[in-house]
Amino acid sequence: MVADTQALGERWSNWAGNQTARPRTVVHPQGVEEIAAAVRAAADAGRTVKPIGTGHSFTGVGAPDDVQMTLERHAELTHADPATGLVTVDAGMSIHDLSLALADRGLALTNLGDIDVQTISGALNTGTHGTGLGYGGLATQIRGLTIVLADGSVVHADDTENSDLYAAARVGLGAFGVVTSYTLQAVPAFGLHAIEEPSTFEELVDDGRFTELAETVDHTEFYWFPHTSGCLLKRNTRVGLDDLQPLSRWAAWRDDELLSNTVFGLTCSLGKAMPALIPRINRLASKALGRREFTAASHEVFASSRRVRFVEMEYNLPRAELTSVLQELRAFLDSAGLEISFPIEVRVAAPDDIWLSTAYERESAYVAVHVVRGSAYDRYFHGVEKIMSQVGGRPHWGKMHFLDAAALGERYPRFADAQAVRDRVDPNRVFANDYSLRVLGA
Ligand SMILES: Cc1cc2nc3c(=O)[nH]c(=O)nc-3n(C[C@H](O)[C@H](O)[C@H](O)COP(=O)(O)OP(=O)(O)OC[C@H]3O[C@@H](n4cnc5c(N)ncnc54)[C@H](O)[C@@H]3O)c2cc1C
């Protein structure tokens, strides 16, 4: 039985608005039994199922063509042990709600990305990451998962039980089954001492300061304003919760809402209407950056609100290649005749052992490029992809790229093993969509 069908033909669109689909049926199951029944019913009818989160991926990874499954009714923290930090969470819970529920119990996720409105399952399935050389992507916090496979069976997977499924489905692109819950390793709640200040490309990249900071600061990243040497450097250091000194409400509103969203949105619109002005706007914006310093609970510092809609590509590369790649990117931007308003984001991460993780077995840097929603990105993103491909770059599964399974197979040592697990657990491709067929193979 496929429960709770919504009107046929309702249109689905992602956050960025660059992916759309028209699912034939939308189901909102609650609990493992309803999820398994919905999968079984769809599979028996020869249909496909796409479990989705909040649509914050820029690729079609979550585009639902047939049965769209949303898990907002399956979104509780069901177990938390403050002594060990092990917690079990339903797949549909948002990272925001999970962080609040953990904070109530004196716990936190050890690292997060830039936003927290996604579902935990969506974030994990695409290899979402933050920054910090001592910290892997979010999926490195998984200790076990429960998944409904294409035949409706409910299977637990961890390091010792179904370990190949575990290695593949932790960053699984929704292509191995519907994950119903995760057991995660949380840590005692902590604060972050944040310092944000202007810097320059020459200092951070050419003179190697970012390389040094990445090795000494817990979580560091920078944004570079294209066509200028201006950068915004962020350094977050882990501290206890005793000495929090958050920004005043006014300062937080001014910086995070007024400047980062409203004013930034206006300058992006201006740049979109008059591209020739972009280099001047970026110079002004990078000069206007001030310094700020504060200490707050980790989840409040890691994540912020993003209201200016954009389309993004992000590549993982070996960290040792970062300096030369950024210099090549600067040369490309100098010569390509492109006008790019959106800052380029640079982060780092620890290696991991997850087969389809972009950071699989390599100390990593991430370079993310963006355009305002509705702007052309083909030439920019193709140019960036070419630079990243020269160093074996691996694209974020949830962000734009142009690679297919043949190219990706060469960049992931365990790609064929992941494909073999998929062939075994989903031979009829119940969980396929156009994107998974392209990037994992038919
Ligand atoms: C403004 C913005 C900021 C971002 N910042 C970052 C960042 O800092 N770092 C980063 O790495 N990424 C970032 N992302 C990307 C984002 O984290 C990922 O695209 C993430 O997948 C979005 O989660 P979602 O809930 O929207 O999932 P969706 O996009 O809806 O789905 C993603 C995938 O998860 C699968 N899935 C969902 N639920 C299940 C389930 N229960 N079982 C199996 N598969 C499932 C879907 O099938 C799909 O394949 C950002 C995106 C945006 C729009």
The ligand as an ORCA input file, in Angstrom:
! r2SCAN-3c Opt
* xyz 0 1
  C      22.395     27.261      1.178
  C      23.076     25.906      1.165
  C      24.203     25.712      1.955
  C      24.864     24.473      1.945
  N      25.983     24.321      2.723
  C      26.668     23.155      2.647
  C      27.873     22.988      3.395
  O      28.301     23.859      4.142
  N      28.562     21.817      3.237
  C      28.125     20.830      2.388
  O      28.817     19.822      2.271
  N      26.962     20.940      1.725
  C      26.228     22.082      1.831
  N      25.052     22.193      1.142
  C      24.534     21.028      0.420
  C      23.527     20.248      1.283
  O      24.034     19.976      2.564
  C      23.234     18.885      0.644
  O      22.834     19.069     -0.687
  C      22.183     18.069      1.393
  O      22.012     16.851      0.741
  C      20.834     18.702      1.473
  O      20.002     17.954      2.336
  P      18.455     17.787      2.038
  O      17.757     17.415      3.306
  O      17.956     19.017      1.368
  O      18.463     16.551      1.055
  P      17.923     16.426     -0.455
  O      18.674     17.366     -1.304
  O      16.444     16.499     -0.468
  O      18.375     14.931     -0.787
  C      19.726     14.629     -0.904
  C      19.936     13.135     -1.072
  O      19.623     12.467      0.140
  C      18.823     11.342     -0.149
  N      18.011     11.029      1.014
  C      17.265     11.856      1.753
  N      16.661     11.177      2.742
  C      17.051      9.891      2.633
  C      16.780      8.702      3.355
  N      15.973      8.696      4.412
  N      17.359      7.561      2.961
  C      18.177      7.529      1.877
  N      18.447      8.622      1.155
  C      17.906      9.789      1.531
  C      18.018     11.753     -1.357
  O      17.504     10.643     -2.050
  C      19.071     12.485     -2.139
  O      19.830     11.550     -2.850
  C      24.358     23.407      1.130
  C      23.214     23.607      0.359
  C      22.576     24.842      0.359
  C      21.346     25.044     -0.476
*
